[in-house]
Amino acid sequence: MAYVAPIHRPSSVRHALRCHVLSAEEESLVLAKANRLEIWRLSEGALALAHSKVINGTISILQKLRPKDSRTDLLFIGTDRFEYFRLAWNPDTLQLDTIDPFKDPGERYMRDSQSQDRCLVDPSGKYLAMHLWEGVLSILRLGNRKNNAMVLEWMDQVRLSELFIKASTFLYTETGHPKIAFLYQSRADSGDAKLATYRLTSDDRDTVASRFDPNRDREIDADIPDPSASMLIPVQKIEEEVKRHNFRNVESAKAHLGGLIVVGETRLLYIDDVTKSTVESPLKEASIFVAWTKYNAKNYFLADDYGNLHVLTISTEGVVVLRMEVIRIGRTSRASNLVYLGNDLLFVASHYGDSQLFKLNLLSDDGTYIQLVQTLPNIGPILDFEIMDLGNRGDDNQLGNEYSSGQARIVTCSGVHKDGSLRSVRSGVGLEDVGILADLEQCRGLFSLRSYGSQKTDTLAVSFLTETRVFRFDPEGEVEEVESFCGMAFDHQTLLARDLPNGQLLQVTTASATLLDTESGVTIASWAPEGERSIVSASANNSWVLLSVDGTELVSLSILNDLLAIKEKDISRQDQIACIHVPPQLPDVGVVGFWTSGTVSLIDLHTLEPIHGESLRTSKDDVSIPRDLALVQILPPHISGPTLFIAMQDGNVVTFNISPTTLTLSNRKRVVLGVRQAHFHLLPTTPHPHDHHSPKQQQQKQQQPRHLQHLRHHRTPLLIHGSENRTVYSAVTADEATYVCPFDSLAFPNCIALATDTQIKIAHIDHERRTHVKPLALGRWRGGLRTPRARRCLAVLGEGKIVAGLTKTVVVCGYEETSSTTGELTLLATYRPATYPAEIAVKGNMIAVADLMKSVSLVEYVPASEDKAGAAPKLVETARHQGAVWATAVGHVEDNTWLEADAQGNLMVLRQNLEGVTAEDRRTMDVLSEINLGEMVNRIRLFEVETAPGAAVVPRAFLGTVEGGIYMFGTVAPDVQDLLLRFQTKLADVIKTTGGVDFRTYRAFRNAEREGDGPFRFLDGELLERFLDVNEATQEIICQGLGPTVEDMRNMVEELRRMH
């Protein structure tokens, strides 16, 4: 059984539009990336992601509708399986609500549209026309009364005589009756271009669809002089002083603004919709235009197939059109869509390269008309890729549960033509060194402080085993070590140092806890343990200090009462103290982990008595000990209360949800992060510089969640943070770290101080996990990572033999070096596939050939026999998958099992039936598992990792897709197969996604031959992980009848998620 999950989500943008979706006061940019919908805000001249949703389907249609008397838009979404729905933003829940989903399966005799599915919305935003089937137009409209304004009513499905439509658009009309134009060919092989326009409705109330009769209903019927024309641009009418009339003598009438432009490769043709008058203008240079957007009524942006950006200008005399001119203004990525965002900002959405945001200056004197201000990286389409390493950079041997494919370093061949590039891709939290403070070894702690009168951090205290050193920073970033600072003790190891809201400074060393006046350096108050005892650990917030003395005594000190000892408690007879923590949010509460019992307790800091506690050991033989604690608000308060993180000695991290009112512990989870204990460091959430929120969002963010910096046992750091209402464990792109603290200074805003074994550094850290892409532009990218002529069809068979897939043949060649600088290839054997070898994969002497049209065949290389004189090597077909599958990639999984991908986005696990009864049975490859990924896989790369005993999933391969997605493929352990299949079924029944599209329909195998009922013995990791997003009551419903407890399933899913 198989498992697949995304490690880098698709980045290619196929659809983009500008609309009022979040509020009437601001416009948003909406992007469609494969099965993901993203809403971006524009602020301060840059884009920031405001909302993101996964759809059960590949988005093929994205449009906006405007209901009657509404100030906001509805989003109309269509998928590649003809599922349609509308989405409306709910300001109360801050989510997208689904409205009236429906399906248009079509009839068996209807042919799919030969071009991409088209969906047109008229300028009023109320009428919608969809061209999904050849020669058929589906017409819908929004209700025109207040009580049905949100209802999308079905009008009709009409036949069109224009079968081979190249472009279509609604027109601006003076009458208010919607009109539509078609640019079409008369026949598939004719090579001509014709234009036809129709009124969409036939009655005055616009409630009855037109019959689209070419003899009676066609208003414009014109031959286009440029047969390569493929774009229509509607032109809006500009009010004139003297109202024009419909001229009876059309030949003498002049063309006015209010019509459409037919864009060809060599010329432009303007047609007045009223008078039918035309204006033709030749292009200075021939070009293939692929996208357009409106700047104003007389200027339009055009993008061509070569990455050039142009401005089309209509020259007029008043409102009379004189001519048209196209001027090139710059270079961009090859555009899939252009969106003008206003304020001279233009967004270029791209499938072939990075999506880009440009600042426009069309009146520039120096010829610089566009300036790049922001890039949204895109690694699609991925033509090929190589795995550089799997992210395991530590010194210790790492087992499978610590492995995370999302941390792998991958180099991709991405993009097409001029946008081709090599890209180094890695997922994680970015950490960029800003400067090195000093080469200091054996650091035991870092603490950021403010000097007297300073509004921002300007001091860093560095603790060592026997001393403390302090460094001061000036506003320019210059640093010096000081001999004294605010009366701090430098002759002991500092366990804790922090600024207090009243301007005082708290320092806790192994000898004492001290309250200092930052202006004079005078000691305000101090507390020290009696005798020879020492403080071994300390934690504090703005009101309390909690101390562990010799590991056997707890002491709580009140900061508001000048370090008055409120309570001292000796626990040496019952237990020993392993770790302590005072949370920043909860008042009068502390957390203590105990050594002997292996328990954790929330305590009242006034009495040091336990409030609630939990045992952390899972069996009598479990001797694991809690070694560090953190109680923080990771998720937004309206989603969840604070989360208690407990780092165990064995490398596990146990988490609990804490009720802010009752302080009860619930929703226990266990995540395996290593084999040794972790250490936690709290970092405040750094808001994104372009984040803007509604008043309700601002209210919900008053208590900001915190990031939790976690250091693994081999000192490769992780960041634990909240994302999409879930807790995420993300690798940090730093090789090592031992201690971390925030360092927000004038010279280094929103930075952190970081200690390694040998250095103290200042660095900038991202506020969330991202896909980090480092491009190396190549341009004109044609091949894979090895050779452009053989492309992907090249592999090594072993012992100096090379396998190559040529145009219609697979060959095996022997390679021999004839000298130090020359070599020779000798043809040894050939095999002819059914059509064309799309890819080959080799395991031992077995070669899997992915045929362009006829699925996969297995071919064995049989070397020359020494017993038979003159017997030549040969390639013998041993098995074949009997199916009409347009294969794109193939790879070996294990034993006699192979993974195949096809052009329809399907994944199939195939196995040769060696146990078959007949010879024909043994020559058959059976399907073990199948699923529709929704993206075409271009390349399968295998890898091997050592996994821990009992791992539910064994990672086997990475998959690279044309949409820029990278997926992890794995096999499922036999003992959990039935459980996880039933678990996936329950999840599909209970969890509903945006759009309401059924999971089984979405993931069912589909090609021209057949369509399945759902995924077959294939687990969708993305669905399984949604279990962690729902509340505990829903989790209990899902787990009913499964067998394992809710906690067991949470832990299992957490482990699966940790893999990527």
N, C-alpha and C positions, 0 to 999 in steps of 0.2 A: 504494500500500500504506500501511497505517495503523499507528500506534503509540499506546499509552496507558499511563500510569503514574500512581500516586497521588502527589500533593504534600501533601495533608492527609488522613490516614487517617480512616475513619469513626469518629465519636465517639458516636453514638447507642447506648445500651445496651438491647438487647431482652430479654436473659436474664441472671439473676444468681442465685447460690446460695452458701451457706456450707457448707464441708466441710473435712475433714482430708485434704488432698491432698499437701502438701509433707512433713508429718510427723505423727506421732500426738500430739505435744505442742502443736501450734498449729493453729488453724483459719484458713483462708484464705477470701477472697472471690474468687469466680470470675465473670468478666464475659464476655459474648459481644457483640462489636461487628462486625456483618456477617460477614466471613470471618476475624476475628481473635479469638483466645482470650487473655484476660489473667488472671493470678493476682496478687492483691494481698495484701500482709501488713498486719496491724494492729499498730501499735506506738506507744506513747506517745499513744494517743488519735487517731491519724491513719493514713491508708492510704498505703502505698508499693508501687509496682509491683515485683513479684519476678520475674515471668516472662511472656513474651509469645510467642505462636506464630501463624503464618498457616496457615489451613486452606484446602485447595482446595475451597471450597464456602461458600455462605451458611449460617451456623449457624441452624437452625430448632428444634433441641432441645438442651437442656442439663440433665442430671440427674446424680445421684451414686448409686453402688451401693456396698454394703459386703460384701465377700466374707466367707465363714465364717472366724471366728477372726482376722480382720484388724483392725488398729488404724487403718488408713488407708483412704480411699475411692478408688474408681475414678470417673473422669469418663466419662459416656456422652454422646456427641455424635452428632447427626443433622443432615444438611444438607437443603437444599430439593430436592435431586435423589435423595433417599431412600438416601443413603450413610450407614452407621452404623459406629461404632467406639468402642472404649473406650481411655482414656488412663490410664497409671499413672506416677507420678513415680519416676524412677530416681535415687537419692541419689548414686550413683557418677559418673554422667555429668552430673547436674544438668539432665536433659532429661526430656521426656514421651515415654514409650514407647507405641507403638500396639499394641493387642491385638485380634486377630481382627476386622478390618474385614469388613463384609458389606453387601449391597445388597438392598433390597426394592422391585423395580420395579413390583409389582402386576400386575393383569391388565387387559387392554384394556377389559373391561366394567366395571371398578371406577371409581367416581367419587371425585375428590378430596374430602377432608373440607371441608365448607363453611366451617368455622371454622379457626383456626390449628391446625397439627399439634400434637397433645397427646401427651405422654409422662408416664406416672405411675409412681412407684416406691412400693412399700408401706413402712410405717414400719420394717420390718426391713432394708430396703435390698437385698433379694434378689429380689423379684418386680417385673417391669416389664411395663406394658401400654401399647401405642401405638395411638392412634386416628388413622390416616392416611387411611383410605378410608371413605366414607359407609357406615354399617351394618356395619363390620368392625372387630374388635378383635384385634390381634396380641399374643400373650402369650409372654413369655420369663422365664427365671429363671436365677440363678447356681447352679452346682453346689453340692451339700450335703456333698461329701466333700473332704478336704484336697487330694487330687491333682487335683481339677477345680473348686476353689473360684473360680478366676478365669475359668472358662469360662461363657459365656452360652448356655444351652441353649434351643433353640426348643421351645415347648410346643404351641402351636396358633394357628390363625387362625380365630376363630369369628364367626358372624353375629350381629348385634344387631337386635332388633326396634325399638330406640330409634334412629331415624334422625337426628333433628334435635337433637343433643346440645348443650346450652348450657354445661354445666360437668360435671366429673367429678373424683372423688378416691377414694383408698383410705381405709379407716376403721381406727381403732384397735380391735382385737378382744381379747376375753378368752381365746378359745380358741387363738389363734395362727394360725388359718386365715385367709388374706387375704380381705378383703371390699372390694368396689368399689361406688361409688354414682354414678348418672347423673342429672343434671337435664336434662330434655329437653322438647321440644314434641311433641304428638301428630301435628301436620302442620306444614308450612312456613308456612302462612297462618293457623294456628289462634289464635295469640296466647295460648296457655295455658302452664302450667308444671306438670310432673309429676316425681315423684322415684321412682326405682327403685334397689334395692340387691340385689346378688348376692354369693354366695360365689365367689371366683375359681376355686377348684378343687373337684372333686367327690369326691375320695377323702381318706382320713385322712392319707395321706403327702404330700398336696399335690403330686402329680406329674401328675395328669390335669386338664386345663382343664375348667371347667364348660361346659355347652351353652348357658347363658344363655336357657333356655326361660322366657318370661314367665309361663307357667301353672304350671310345676313348680319353677323355681329362684329366682324373684323372692321376696325376703324382705320388703322394704318396697315398697309400691305406694301412693303418696299423691299427692293433688292439692295443689298449693301455692297458697295463697290469693292470693299476689302474682304475677300472670302475668309481671311484668317481672323476676322473680328470675333471677340469672345467676351466682351464686357459691355454692360449697359449702366449709364450713370443718369439717374433722374435729376432734372434741373428745376429748381423751384422758381415760381413766378415772382417778380418784384413789382409791387404796385406802381402804376404810372399815373400821371396827372389826368390824362385823357383815356378813358376806358376803351380798350380795343374791342372790335366786333368780329364775328366770324365772317370772313370774306367769302363771297361766292366765287370770285375770280381768284382761285388759289395761286395761279401762276404769277400774278402781280403782287401777291402779298409778301411781306418781309417776315423773316423769322424773328420772333420775340423770345425773351426769356420765359420759360415755362414749357418744357419738353423733355428731351433726353439726348444724351450723347452716346453714340456707338463708337467704342474704342477698338481700333484694329491695330495691326502690327505696323502698318505703313501710313495710315491716315485716320482722321477723325471725322465723324459725320454728326452734325447737330440737326435734329428734327423738331420743329415746333409742333406741339401736340394739337394746337387749335387749327392753325392754317396749313399744316403739313409741309410748310416751307423748309428748305434744307440749307445748311451751310457746311461746306466741306473744306477741310484744312489738311494738307499733307504734313507728315512728321519729318523733322530734319534727319532723324536717325530711326531706322526700323528697330522695334523692340517688342518683346512679349510681356504684356502687362498682366499682373496676377492679383492685384488688390488695389482698392481705392478707398478714400474717405473724404468727406466734405469739410472744407475749411470755412467757406462762406458761399453765398449764392453764385459767385463768379469764379471761385478758385477751389480746386480739388487736388488732393495728393494722389499720386499714382506710384505704385511699386512694381518694378519689373522682375523678370525671372533671374536677372543677373545681380540683384542686390542694389540696384540704383533707385534712388528716390527722386521723383519728379513733381513739379507743380503744373497742373493744367489750368490755364487762364482763359476765360471767355472775354474777349474784347467786345465792347458794346458801344453804341451811340444812344444814350438813354437806355432804353430796354431792347433796342434792336441789336441782334447778334451780328457782328461783322466777321469775326474769325476766331480761331482757337489756336493756342500756342502751348507747347510743352517744353519746359526748361528743367534740366537736371540740376538738383540742388545738393546732392550728397550720396553717400554710400551707407547702407544698413545691412542687417541680416536679410536673407531672402524671406520676404514677408508672406505669412499665411493670411493675416488680417492687418489692416491699419485702423487705428482708433484715434480720432482727434479729441483730446480731453479738455480743450479750452485753455485759456491763458498761455497760448503758444506752446503747448506741450503735445507731442505726438508719440503715441505708443505703437511700436512695431512688434506684433505678435509673430513668432516664427516657429515653424516645425523643423526647419533645416539648420538653424543656428540659435544663438542666444536671442531672447526677446529683449527689446531695448526701449528706453524712454529718452526722447530727444527734446531739447529746448530749441524753439524755432526763432529765427531772426531773418525774416524774408526781406527786410530792407537793409541788410548788411552791405557795407561799402567794400569790404575786403573779400567778398565771395564766400564767406563762412556762414552758410544759412542754417545749419543744424549743429547742435552741440550735444554729445552724449552725456546724460546726467545720471543714468541708472541702468544696470544690466541685470536681467533675471537669467541666471545660467541655465543652459539646456544642453544635456549630453546626448540628446537624440538627434537623428536616428543613430543608434549604435550599430556600426557595421562589423566591428570586431572588438575584442578586448582581451587583456591578459591580467592575471592575478599576480601582483608583485609580492604581497605578503598578506597574511590573514590577521594582522593586528596584534599578534602574540610577540611582544617585544621584550618581555621580562626575562629575568635570569632563571626563574623557576620553571619546572615543567608544568604546563597548564593543561588541565583536563577539559573535557568537552563543555561542561556547563559554564565554564568561564569564557569559552570561545564565543565571539560575537561576530557574525558575518558582516554586520553593519560597520565594523571597524576595519575591515579589509581594505588594503590599498589596491586600487584597480586602475589600470591605464586603458582608456577606450579610444577607438577610432570613431570619431563622431562627426556629424554634419555632412553636408553635400556641397560639392563644387567649391565655391570660394569660401564657404563657411566650414570647410573641412578642417579638423584639428585633432591633435592628440590631447587627451584630457586625463589628468590625474584626479581620481575621484575617491573621496573617503567621507564617511558619515561620522559626525561627532560634533562636540562643542569646540569651536575654534579658540585657540589660545595663541596670541602673538606676543613675542617678547618685545618690550618697549626699551628696556635698558637693564644692564647688569649693575647691581649695587656694589657688590664686593665678592671676592673669593673667600668664603667663610665655610668651614666644615663643622659638622656635628651640631647643627642648629636644633634646639629643642622647643622652639616656639616663636611665633611672630605676632606682634600686636601693633595696630595702627592707632595713633594718638593725635590730639590737637594741642598745640602750645597755647598759652594764655592769649586770648583775644582773637585767635584764628577761627574762621568760620568753617574751614575745611581741614582735612587731614594734612599734616605737614611733618609728622614724626613717625619713625618706625623703631620699635623696641624689639631687639633680637635676643632671645634667651638661650643660654648655654648651660652645661651641666653645673658649673660653679660660678657663673657670672652672668650679667646682663649688659648689653651694649646698646646705645641709642644713637640714631642717625636722624639729622634734621635736613629738610628739603626746602629750598627757597622757591618763589613762584616761577622761576625759570627752569627748575629742575636740578639745579646744582645741589650737591649733597655734602655734608660734613658730619663727622662723628663728634659728639659732644661729651664732655666729662661729667656733666650733671644735667638733670632735667626734672624740674618741679619737685625736687626732694626725693626722687625715686632711689631705692637701694640697688646698687650695681654689683654687690658682692655675693649675691645669691642667685640661684635659678629662679626666674619669674615664671610662675604657673598661670597667672592671669593679670592683665592690665587693660583697663578700659576707661574711656571718658564717661562722665555722668552728666545728666541734663542740667544740673545746677552749676556746672563749670568745675567741679572737683574731679579728682583722678583717683581711681582705685587700683592698688597694686597688691597682688598676693604672691609671696615668695614661699619657699619651703620653710621659712622661719616665722613669717607673720603675715597678717592682712593689715593694710595701711590705707587710710583715707588722707589724701593730700590736697592742699590748696595750690592750684596751678599758677596763681599770680606770685605768691611769696615762696612757695616750696615748703611751707610749714606743714608739719604733720598735724592733722586735725584730730585723728583718732587712730588707735592701733589695737589689734588683738593678736596674742601669740599663745600657742599651746604651752602648758606647764612642763617643766623639767626638760628632758632631752628629746621629747617627742617632736615630730616634724609633720608639716602639712604635705600630703602626697598628691592631692588633687583638689581642684577648686572650680566652681562655676558660679556665675552671677548674672542678674539682670539689673534693672535700674533701682530695685527695691531691696533685693536680698543677695546675700552671699552664702553659699553652701560649701562647707569644707569637709574633707575626709582627713582625719588625723591618724597616722600610722595604719590606716586601713581598718581600724576597729572602732573609731568614734566619729559620729556625725555632729557637726556644729552648724547652727544657722545664725547668721548675723544680720541685723537690720541696718541697711545703709541709711535709711531716713532717721535713724536714732544713733548716728555716729558709731556704727559697728558694734552696737550693743548685742551681746550674746543672748539671743532669745531662748535658745534651748541647746543643751549638749546631751548627747545620748551615746552611751557605751554599748556596743552590740557584740563585743568580743566573745561572750558566752553563747550567743545564738548563731553568729555568722561572721563573715568578713565582707568589707565593702570593695567591690570590684570597679565601680564607676559611678559618677554622679553627674547630674545635669539640672540646671534651673532654666526652664523655658522662657523665651522672651515675651510671649503673649499672656499665658495664664498667670494670674496673680496668686501669690502665696502657695504655689505648688512646686514641688521638686520631684525628681525622678532618681531612684537609686537602683543599681544592679548589684546583686549579691553573689559572692564567690562560691560559697559552699553549696547553697541550695540551688543555684542556677535560676534565680527568680528575679523579677523586676517589680518595683512598687512605686506608685505615685504617693507622695507623702505630703502632709501638711507642714509647711515650714515653721508654723508657730509651735507645733508640738512634736514634730518629727515622727509622728505616728502614721502608719500606712492608711491610705484612703482606699485604693484598689491595687491588687497585685495579680501577677500571672507567672506560672512556671514556664520556663522556656525550653525545658527538656522534653523530648518526645518519647523517651523510653527509660527504663531503669538503668540501662547501660550507657545512656547519654551523659557525658560529663562536661559538655560544652559550657563555657562561662561567658556572661556578657562582659564586653571590654570597653565599649563606648556607647554613648546615648545621645540622642538629639530629638527633641519634641518641637516640631516646627509646622507652620502653616504652609505646606507645599502647594495644595490645591486651593482655588478660590473658596472663601468661606461659605458661599451659597451652594457649593458643590459638596464640600466635606469639612469636617472639623480638623483640628491639628492631627498630624501623623507622628507616631512615636517610632523612631528608627533605633534598632538595637543591633550593634555589631558584635557577633559572637566570635569566640576564640577560633572556631573551626572554619571561618571564612563566610559563614552564612550571615545574612542580614534579615532579622525578623522585624515585621512592621505591624502596628496596630492603629486603628482609628480611635481617636479619643473624643468622647462627647464633651463639648465645652461646658455643659451645665452639670452633668452627673459625674464626669470624669471616669466613666466606665470605658473599658478596653474592649474593642470588637474588631471583626474583619481581619483576623490574623493571617498574615502571609509570610512566606519564607522564600528568600531569593539567595541562590548560591552565587557568590561573586568571586570566590577564590578558595584557598586552603589555609589562609591565615587571617588574623583579625584585621578589621578596617579601622580607620580613624576619621571622624567627622569634623568638618569645619563649616560654620554657617557664613553664607554670603548673602547680603541683601539683594533683592530683585532689582536689576537695573532696567528701567523702562527703555523700550526701543525709542530712538530719537524721533521717529515719525509716528509713534502710536498716539491716536486720538480716540476718545471714547465718548459715548453718549452719557447724559447725566446719570442714567441708571447704571451704566457700566462703571462710571466713576464712583458711584456709591458702593458698588460691589467690590471695588478695588481699594477701598479705604484701608482695609487690613491686607497689605500686600503679601502674597506668598513669598517664601524665601527659597533661594537655591541652597542645596546642601552639597558642599564639596566633600567627596568621599575618596579616600586614598586606599587603593588596593594593597594587598600584602607585598607585591613586588614594586609598589610605589608608582605604578602607572595610574594617573588619577581618573576618576569618574565624576560627573556632575549629576546629581539627583535633582530633578526639577519637574514641575508640572507642565504638561502640554496636552491640549485637547481633552481636558478634564481627566487626565490619568497621570500617574507617576511614572516618569521615564528615567532610566539609567543610561546615561550617554557617556561614551568615551570622550576624553579631552585630548586634543591634538598636542599633547606634551609628552615627552619621553619619560619624565620622572618628576615627582614632587613629594616632599615629606611634610611640609607645613604650608598653610595658606591663610591669608587674612585679607579683608577688603582694604583698598588703598585709593580713596577718592580725593586726590589732591588737585591743586590748581594746575600744576604742570602735567599731571597724569590723571585726568578725570576718568571716573568709572573703571579704574584699574584694580589689580590685585597685586599683593606682594607674595612671592612664591619662593620657597626654599627647596633646594636640592641637596644632595650629599656634599656638594662642593661650592655652591653659589647661592647668593640671594639675588632674585630678579624682580623687576617690575614688569607686569604683563597685562594685556587687555584680553578679557574673556567674553565670548558671546553669551547672550542671555538665554539661548536655547540651542538644541541640537539642529544642525543643518548639514546639508550635503556640500562638502567643500570641494570645489572644482578649480584646478589650476590648468588653464589652457595653454597649448602651444600651437598657434595658428600655422597651418600648412597651406591651405587653399588647394583647390582642384583635387580633393581627396578622392582616390579611385579604388584603392584596394584594402587589404588587411594589413596585419602587422608583419607579414613575412615577404610576400611577393605580389606585385600587381598582376602578373600574367596568369598565374594559377589561382589567384585570389584565395578564397578560404579552403579550396579543395586541395590541400596539401598536408601530408602527414608522414611521419617516420614509422616504418614497419619494424625496424630493428636490423642489426647486423649490416649496416650500410645500405639499406634499401629504403627507397622513397616511393610513396604512393601519391599520385596526382590525379585529380579529376579534370579532364579536358572537356572539350565541347560536347562530345557524345560518347566519350570513352573514359574508363578508369584504367590507368597504367601503373605497373610496378617497375621501377628502374633500379638498377644497381649503381652505386656511386663509388668511384675509385679515384684517389688522388694520384695523378701521374707524375707530379712534381710538387715542389713546395709552393708553387703559385698556380697550378692548373689541376683540373679534375675532369673526369669523364662520367657521363651517364650512359648506361647500357639498358636498353629495353629488355625486360625479362618476361612480362606477362601482361595481358590486356583483358578487360571485361567491358561488355557493352550493355549499359543500363537501358531501361525502357525508353527514356527520353533524354534527360540532361541531368548530370550529377550536380545537385545543388550544394551538397556538403558530404564529406566523408569523415568517419571516425574509426580509429584503429584500437584494437585490444588484442595483444598477442599477434597471432597470424590471421585473426578475423577482422574483416573490414566491413563496416556498415556504410552503405551507399544510400543517401537520401536523394531520391529521384524527384525531379521537378513536379511530376504529375502522378507518379505511381508509388508513393510512400517509400518504405525502406526495404532494402534487400540485404542479406548477409552473404558476404563473399569470403571464402577461405583461400589464403595463399598457400599453394602446395608447392614446395621447393622441388627441384630436380631430384629424381630418385637415383641413388648410386647403384641400385640393383639392376635397373633397366637402362641399358646404354642408349644414349640419344634422347631420353625422356626430358623434355624441357619443363621449366617451372610453369605453373598455370594458376589461374584464378577460377575457382569453382563456386557457383552459387549454391549455398546450403539451405537457405530459408528466405521467405518473403512474406511481407504483410500484404494480404489481399485486400486492397482498398484503394479507391481513387482519392489520394491525399496529396495536396500540393505541398510537399515537404520543404522546409526552409532550414532546419538544423537537426542534428542528431548527435547523441553522445552515449557512452557506455555508463551504465549505472553500477551493476554488480553481476557477477557470474554471467549468465546468458540473457541478461535484462538490459534493455536499451530505452533511452528517452528520445522521443521524436516531437518536433514542433512543426506546425504548418502555417500556411498563409492566412488562414481564417482565425488565428489566435488560439488554436487548440494545442493541448499537450497530451501526449499518449505515452504510457509506459508499455513497452512490448517485450514479450519473452518468447524465445524459440521453444516450441513444444517438443522437447527431446523425449518425453515419455509417451508420445503418440503411438497409437497401435499400428498404423500403416505408415509407409514411407512418405506419403503425401501429407499426413498429419505432422510428421516430424519436420517437414519442410515449411510448416506454417508458423508465423509469428502471431501469437494471441495478444489481445489487449488486456493488460492487468488493471490499468487505471486510466482514467481520462477526465479532462476538465477543459473548459474554455477560459483561457487567461484573459481574453479581451484585447491582447496586444500580440502582434506578430513577433516571434522570437527570431533574431538574426544569428545568434551565436550561443552555444552551450559550452561552458568551460568547467571541467571536472576538477575537484580537489579532494584531498584526504585530510581529515583531522582525527585526532584521538579523542574519543568521547568517554565520559564517565560511565561506569557500570550503571545500568538501569535507565539510561537516557531514552526518552520517548521518541526522539527524532534524531537520525544521523544525517548531518548535512552531506550532500554529495556533489552539488554543482551550482554554479551561478548561471543565470540566463539574462542575456542582454536583448532589449527590444527596440523596435523602431520608434517608439514613443519616448525613449530615454529612460525607461524603467530597468532596474536590475533586481532580479528575484533570486531567492535562495530555494533550491530544490533539495528535498531530503526524502529518506525512506523512514517508515514508521515501524517501531519495534512491534513484533507480533503480539506481545502480551497486552498492549494498549490499543490495538487496532479497533476492536469492537467497541470499546469504551469511547474512543474519540469519534468514531462514526456516529454513534448514538448521540454523543454530545453535540456534534455539528448539526444533526437533524433537529435537536431540541432548540438550539440557538436560532436556526433558520425559521422555526415556527414562532418563537417568542419575540425575537428582536426585529423590529421594523426599521428600515432605513429610509432616508430621504427619497421621496418619489414613490415609495411603496412597491417597488419592483421585487418580485419573488426571487429569492436567492437561487433556487433550483433552476429557474428559467435562465437566469444570468450566467450561471456556471455550467450549463448543460453543453455537451459537445454539439457542434453545429458545422456542417459543410453542405455542399450542393447535393450530396447523396442522402444524408440523414440528419436528424436532430434528436438528441437524447432527452431524457426526462430530468436530468440533473447530473451533478458530478458523480462519477463512478469510482469508488474506492480512492478518492482524492480529497485531501483536507485543504481547506482554504485558511491559511494562518491569519489573514486579516479578519475573517469572521470570528475565529476562535478568540482573538484578542479583544473583541468587543464585549466579551463576558466581563472583563475588568471595568468596563465603562458604566455598567448598569448598577443599580442599588442592590443592597443585600437581599431585599425581599424578592426581587426579580431573579437574582442568582439562585435563591432557594427553589423557586419555581422551575428553573432550568435543570437543576440537579435532582429533582424528584425522580426516583426510579433508576437513576444512573448507578448507584452503589456508593461511590466515594462521597465524602462530605463536601460541603461548599468550600471549606478551607483547603481540602486536598485538591479540588479542581482549580482554585485560585492559584495555588502554588504551582500546579502543573502548567497552567497558562502563562504564569510569570516566567517560568523556565523557558517555555517556547518563545516568548517575546524577547527574552534576554539573548536569544541566539542571533537576533538581527537588530 
